[in-house]
């Protein structure tokens, strides 16, 4: 049996797993209908004319059954980009103390996530922006890296306090 046929059968037979918070039957029905509408939308996105007759019938039946309650089920989904808390251009304009401060606020262990703001980048994005900044001003970047490295010591903290670029 073709892999595409297996995947199509699995897709059409997906039974939604209800979140634990859905205790009421009405909540479960709305969720199940939303999953049905999503399946219908995905099949329509492929192109109804390209579907097998039984899947075309399924799309027609689901349209009739669901009406336009979930007409926007796929169209309102948006993506986005989560960048660095301080971009390279901002670093070029910022004082040294501001750059050191953001590295203190966003330590290595934050990885991709900002420690306090959900839709802001973490240390990985910040480090990538710093590497872009370092290409434009390598001497300053080296000075900042030395200050970041020694910031955990008492002397390093004094150095950071004096860094006001």
Secondary structure, DSSP 8 states (H G I E B T S, - for coil): --HHHHHHHHHHT------TT--SHHHHHHHHHHHHHHHHHHHHHH-GGGS-HHHHHHHHHHHHHHTTTTTTTTTT--------SS-HHHHHHS-HHHHHHHHHHS-GGGTTB-SS-TTSB-HHHHHHHHHHHHHH-HHHHHHHHHHHHHTTSHHHHHHHHH---
